[in-house]
Amino acid sequence: MSQAPSMPVFPDALIADTTDLNMEEFGAYCMILMVTWRNNGQALPDDPARLARVCRMTEKRWTERVGPVLARFFDLSEGVWRQHRLEKEWNFVAKQRASQSEKGKKSATAKALKNNETTSTAVDERCEPNANPQPQPHKELTLEAEASKATVIAFPLGQDPSPTKPQSQDLNALFSEWWQFVPRKVSKGQAEKAYRAAVKHTDPAELLAGIKRFATDCQGKDPQFVAHPATWLNGKRWLDEPGLPLNGGSNAQRHFAARETPEQATHRRREALANALARRVAAGGGGAGAH
């Protein structure tokens, strides 16, 4: 059982960070957080069978669908599903509990010393034989109540409890680093505007990791079929799961391979058609000039 049975939640932050999850994925995410909290903040091991039981679904469903979607919220580098924000908040609550307990003990000690002094003074006094001494009322010593602090538990990895927005110069450097990995470097101004909007609600590290995956997936592709960087950002494409390697990949990779949504497929076809028409018009204009 948890040493701190109550786990406060800020619905606004939780919902904002999980708007793209369906109800099954959202429920599984909350279950992992709550079970981790009940486990005194200790991360759950990366055991598909156990995680499937915790999330109340089949192991096949967890491995092929839900697990890959939720992986971005956790650090899996040590073989466990670690949520750094939750651990930080747990440590804070534990520290507060220890501090309040220590204050309670000091208060109890001070009251006990005061009562002892009162008793010593009374012993020195002589009472008459027929006196009816009044019993001293018993004073219970109580510890101060355990403090509770409302905490946020649905944050991307590595965020501070009071996050601050990156400074302007930091944004410029972050965008420049991100731009280096863009596979199709067009419309840089629009891309920078979209990037600044994205970092307001997304960790820059997540954007950087996403564009690196996207660049890898685009290797060998015709540039006309590669999304513009602004389009990629506005479509939140960093949330896409990595595609299958050309050789089919391992079984684990096939389980975690992304499936293109109908909206993404429609957008890609429209963009390819627009680029093809633009090249045709440009070629036609060049031909007319030659005549």
VMD Tcl script that draws the C-alpha trace (Angstrom):
set ca {
  {0.00 0.00 0.00}
  {1.16 3.53 -0.76}
  {2.67 5.60 2.04}
  {0.72 8.54 0.58}
  {-2.68 7.09 -0.41}
  {-4.03 10.30 -1.98}
  {-2.73 11.35 -5.39}
  {-3.96 14.85 -6.36}
  {-4.45 15.57 -10.08}
  {-4.69 18.78 -12.13}
  {-7.25 17.90 -14.84}
  {-6.25 20.83 -17.07}
  {-2.65 19.69 -17.48}
  {-3.60 16.01 -17.70}
  {-6.12 16.58 -20.49}
  {-3.87 19.02 -22.38}
  {-1.04 16.49 -22.59}
  {-3.24 13.56 -23.63}
  {-5.71 15.08 -26.12}
  {-4.57 12.74 -28.90}
  {-5.22 9.56 -26.86}
  {-8.41 7.57 -27.24}
  {-10.29 6.37 -24.16}
  {-8.50 3.00 -24.05}
  {-5.06 4.62 -24.25}
  {-6.00 7.35 -21.75}
  {-7.30 4.80 -19.27}
  {-4.16 2.69 -19.58}
  {-1.97 5.77 -19.08}
  {-3.84 6.73 -15.88}
  {-3.67 3.16 -14.58}
  {0.13 3.04 -14.98}
  {0.50 6.38 -13.17}
  {-1.79 5.38 -10.31}
  {-0.21 1.95 -9.83}
  {3.25 3.57 -9.88}
  {2.13 6.04 -7.22}
  {0.66 3.22 -5.14}
  {4.04 1.50 -5.52}
  {5.55 4.43 -3.58}
  {6.78 6.07 -6.78}
  {8.80 3.05 -7.93}
  {8.66 2.61 -11.72}
  {7.01 -0.54 -13.07}
  {9.26 -3.05 -14.89}
  {9.03 -3.27 -18.68}
  {7.12 -6.55 -18.53}
  {4.40 -6.69 -21.25}
  {2.42 -9.34 -19.39}
  {2.33 -7.37 -16.13}
  {1.64 -4.04 -17.85}
  {-1.21 -5.64 -19.79}
  {-2.73 -6.87 -16.51}
  {-2.29 -3.45 -14.91}
  {-4.07 -1.82 -17.87}
  {-6.70 -4.59 -17.97}
  {-6.20 -5.73 -21.53}
  {-4.64 -8.63 -23.41}
  {-0.89 -8.80 -23.81}
  {-1.31 -8.80 -27.60}
  {-3.32 -5.58 -27.46}
  {-0.75 -3.95 -25.19}
  {2.21 -4.99 -27.34}
  {0.75 -4.15 -30.74}
  {-1.23 -1.01 -30.03}
  {-1.39 0.62 -26.60}
  {2.21 0.19 -25.43}
  {3.79 1.94 -28.45}
  {1.42 4.90 -28.11}
  {2.14 5.44 -24.39}
  {5.90 4.90 -24.63}
  {6.55 8.56 -25.39}
  {5.34 9.58 -21.92}
  {7.93 7.42 -20.14}
  {11.67 6.80 -19.97}
  {12.28 3.14 -20.90}
  {16.09 3.31 -20.99}
  {16.55 1.37 -17.73}
  {14.11 -1.44 -18.43}
  {11.29 0.22 -16.48}
  {8.42 2.60 -17.32}
  {9.77 5.64 -15.48}
  {7.76 8.89 -15.35}
  {10.28 11.44 -14.12}
  {7.65 14.03 -13.23}
  {5.72 11.58 -11.06}
  {8.91 10.49 -9.27}
  {9.84 14.11 -8.62}
  {6.42 14.87 -7.16}
  {6.50 11.70 -5.05}
  {9.87 12.70 -3.60}
  {8.50 16.16 -2.85}
  {5.48 14.73 -1.01}
  {7.71 12.31 0.92}
  {9.98 15.18 1.95}
  {6.97 17.22 3.09}
  {5.64 14.29 5.11}
  {9.01 13.82 6.80}
  {9.24 17.54 7.57}
  {5.75 17.66 9.07}
  {6.45 14.55 11.12}
  {9.66 16.08 12.50}
  {7.82 19.28 13.41}
  {5.16 17.22 15.16}
  {7.76 15.35 17.19}
  {9.46 18.57 18.28}
  {6.11 20.06 19.28}
  {5.25 16.93 21.29}
  {8.62 17.04 23.04}
  {8.18 20.69 23.97}
  {4.71 20.04 25.41}
  {5.99 17.04 27.38}
  {8.79 19.11 28.92}
  {6.32 21.80 29.90}
  {4.04 19.25 31.57}
  {6.99 17.74 33.47}
  {7.92 21.14 34.86}
  {4.36 21.68 36.06}
  {4.36 18.26 37.77}
  {7.68 18.93 39.53}
  {6.36 22.18 40.97}
  {3.23 20.47 42.29}
  {5.28 17.78 44.14}
  {6.99 20.42 46.27}
  {3.69 21.73 47.58}
  {2.25 20.21 50.77}
  {-1.46 19.38 50.80}
  {-3.75 19.24 53.86}
  {-4.83 15.66 55.00}
  {-8.46 16.31 54.24}
  {-7.79 18.13 50.98}
  {-9.44 16.91 47.84}
  {-6.86 17.29 45.16}
  {-8.29 17.82 41.72}
  {-6.84 15.47 39.13}
  {-4.93 17.06 36.35}
  {-6.73 16.60 33.05}
  {-4.95 14.34 30.64}
  {-3.59 16.18 27.61}
  {-3.17 14.11 24.54}
  {-0.14 14.81 22.43}
  {-0.90 14.71 18.76}
  {1.29 14.99 15.72}
  {0.53 17.66 13.18}
  {-1.68 16.48 10.34}
  {0.00 15.18 7.24}
  {0.30 17.94 4.68}
  {-1.09 17.35 1.25}
  {0.08 19.13 -1.82}
  {-1.78 19.15 -5.14}
  {0.55 17.86 -7.82}
  {0.48 17.36 -11.62}
  {1.16 13.77 -12.85}
  {0.54 13.80 -16.78}
  {3.60 15.68 -18.15}
  {6.07 14.88 -20.80}
  {9.37 13.53 -19.58}
  {11.78 15.79 -17.68}
  {9.49 18.79 -17.03}
  {9.91 20.90 -13.88}
  {6.90 21.40 -11.53}
  {6.93 25.10 -12.47}
  {7.98 25.03 -16.12}
  {9.20 28.25 -17.70}
  {8.92 29.16 -21.35}
  {12.21 29.15 -23.29}
  {13.75 32.56 -23.84}
  {13.83 34.04 -27.34}
  {17.52 33.30 -27.86}
  {16.97 29.75 -26.65}
  {14.16 29.28 -29.17}
  {16.42 30.46 -31.98}
  {19.06 27.92 -31.01}
  {16.52 25.14 -30.56}
  {14.95 25.85 -33.95}
  {18.35 25.95 -35.66}
  {19.23 22.56 -34.19}
  {15.84 21.15 -35.23}
  {16.16 22.62 -38.75}
  {19.43 20.76 -39.34}
  {17.53 17.46 -39.46}
  {14.62 18.62 -41.63}
  {14.72 16.38 -44.74}
  {13.01 18.93 -47.01}
  {14.29 22.43 -46.23}
  {11.61 24.71 -47.70}
  {9.49 27.58 -46.33}
  {11.81 28.16 -43.39}
  {9.87 31.22 -42.17}
  {6.61 29.30 -41.94}
  {8.42 26.40 -40.33}
  {9.92 28.65 -37.62}
  {6.50 30.15 -36.89}
  {4.98 26.68 -36.57}
  {7.91 25.54 -34.39}
  {7.45 28.43 -31.94}
  {3.77 27.54 -31.64}
  {4.57 23.85 -31.08}
  {7.10 24.38 -28.26}
  {4.44 26.16 -26.20}
  {2.90 22.79 -25.39}
  {5.58 20.26 -26.42}
  {9.07 19.53 -25.13}
  {11.69 20.69 -27.71}
  {13.52 17.41 -27.16}
  {10.42 15.55 -28.33}
  {10.23 17.69 -31.49}
  {13.91 17.03 -32.17}
  {13.55 13.28 -31.71}
  {10.48 13.29 -33.96}
  {12.16 15.11 -36.86}
  {15.13 12.75 -36.64}
  {12.79 9.76 -36.96}
  {10.97 11.46 -39.82}
  {14.26 12.17 -41.64}
  {15.22 8.51 -41.31}
  {11.85 7.39 -42.67}
  {12.22 9.76 -45.64}
  {15.57 8.39 -46.79}
  {15.28 7.22 -50.39}
  {11.88 8.89 -50.93}
  {11.05 11.25 -53.77}
  {11.21 14.81 -52.27}
  {7.77 15.59 -53.69}
  {6.29 13.05 -51.29}
  {8.09 14.48 -48.24}
  {5.98 16.85 -46.12}
  {7.00 20.49 -45.76}
  {8.44 21.23 -42.31}
  {5.56 23.62 -41.42}
  {3.04 20.99 -42.50}
  {4.86 18.40 -40.42}
  {4.67 20.62 -37.33}
  {1.06 21.75 -37.79}
  {0.03 18.12 -38.19}
  {1.85 17.12 -34.95}
  {3.73 14.52 -36.96}
  {6.26 14.03 -34.16}
  {3.55 11.91 -32.56}
  {3.66 9.48 -35.51}
  {5.10 6.08 -34.77}
  {8.19 5.10 -36.79}
  {7.54 3.33 -40.08}
  {8.70 -0.19 -40.97}
  {12.25 -0.56 -42.34}
  {12.56 -1.53 -46.00}
  {13.57 -5.07 -45.07}
  {10.53 -5.57 -42.88}
  {12.41 -5.23 -39.58}
  {12.30 -7.50 -36.57}
  {9.15 -8.81 -34.94}
  {9.36 -6.11 -32.25}
  {9.69 -3.41 -34.92}
  {6.68 -4.74 -36.80}
  {4.63 -4.66 -33.62}
  {5.49 -1.01 -33.09}
  {5.24 0.12 -36.73}
  {2.99 3.10 -37.43}
  {-0.08 2.96 -39.64}
  {-0.81 6.03 -41.73}
  {-4.14 7.55 -40.83}
  {-6.68 8.38 -43.59}
  {-6.23 12.09 -42.87}
  {-2.45 11.84 -43.27}
  {-2.81 9.83 -46.49}
  {-5.25 12.37 -47.96}
  {-2.97 15.26 -47.01}
  {0.04 13.53 -48.55}
  {-1.77 12.85 -51.84}
  {-3.02 16.43 -52.08}
  {0.43 17.81 -51.43}
  {1.98 15.53 -54.06}
  {-0.70 16.52 -56.61}
  {-0.15 20.24 -55.94}
  {3.60 19.87 -56.41}
  {3.11 17.91 -59.63}
  {0.76 20.57 -61.03}
  {3.21 23.32 -60.08}
  {6.04 21.57 -61.94}
  {3.79 21.03 -64.98}
  {2.80 24.71 -65.07}
  {6.43 25.74 -64.69}
  {7.48 23.41 -67.49}
  {4.66 24.66 -69.73}
  {5.64 28.28 -69.11}
  {9.23 27.51 -70.02}
  {8.12 25.84 -73.24}
  {5.97 28.82 -74.28}
  {8.88 31.17 -73.75}
  {11.07 29.06 -76.03}
  {8.61 29.50 -78.94}
}
mol new
graphics top color blue
foreach p $ca { graphics top sphere $p radius 0.5 }
foreach p [lrange $ca 0 end-1] q [lrange $ca 1 end] { graphics top cylinder $p $q radius 0.2 }
display resetview
